[in-house]
Amino acid sequence: MTHVAGPDFRYGGRVIQRCMVCGAVLADNLNASLPLNPDGTVPEFPTWPRGELVRVATGHPTSFAVLNHVDGDPLPADSCIDIA
């Protein structure tokens, strides 16, 4: 299913990003583990670029991919717009 990345929400160390259309969670750092940067600092938790189309293929493992698109193009057939 394809989602539209919304703004990320950061509070008290928590980072959450949802779809702007249906509210599906696209990123959440709860219980996430990332390697430290080479200088020993904690890395910034990655999020999707706001407004980009993110295709999520559920399974084992679940995969995420940003789709190439031009603003104004129709949404893909697997867009979440029909379930919102």
N, C-alpha and C positions, 0 to 999 in steps of 0.2 A: 504494500500500500504506500502511496506517496503522500507526504505531509508538507506543510509550509512552516519552516522554522520560525518560531516567534522569538521575542527578546528573552535573554537569559535573566533569571532572578537569582540574586546573590544576597544571602543574609546569614550572618553568624557562621560563615565558613561553608554553608550549603550552597550548591549551584544546581539549579533546575532549569531546564528548557523544555517548553511544550510546543505543540503544533498550534498555530494561530487559528486554524479552522476547527479542528475537532478536540483539541486539548490533550492529545496523546503525548506521553512523556517521550522526548527525544534524547534527553541527557539528564543525568542525576548523579551527583558524586557521592551519594550515601553508600557507605561501605566500599567505595572505589579505592584502588591502590595504584599509585603511579610511582615510577622510579624518581629519585631526587635528581635535580639538575647536576651537571658535573661539578659545580661549585658548592653543592650541598644544600642549595635552597629548594623550597617546595615549588614544583611547577604549577602553572595556572591550569585549572581544569578546562579541557577543550570543549567548545560548543560549536554548533553549526552557524554559519553566517545567516543573520536575520533576513527573512524573506526568500531564502533559497528553498528549492524543492528537494526534499530528502526522502528517498525510497527506502523503506524498511521491509526486509524479507525475513519473516519470522521462521524459526527453525532452530536447529542445533548445529552451528551457532547462528544467532540472529545477525544479519548483516545490514549495514547502513551505507548509502551512497548518495552523494549530491548529484542531481541531474543537470545536464546542460540545458538551458532554456533561454528564451528571449522574453522579457516582460511584455505581456499582452498576448502571448501565445496561449492557446487553449490548454487547460490542465490535462495531464495524462489520464487515460481511461481508468487507471487504478487509484485515482485521487480520492482522498477521504471526504471530499466535499459532499458526496451523496449520503454519507452516514452522519453528517453533522446536524 
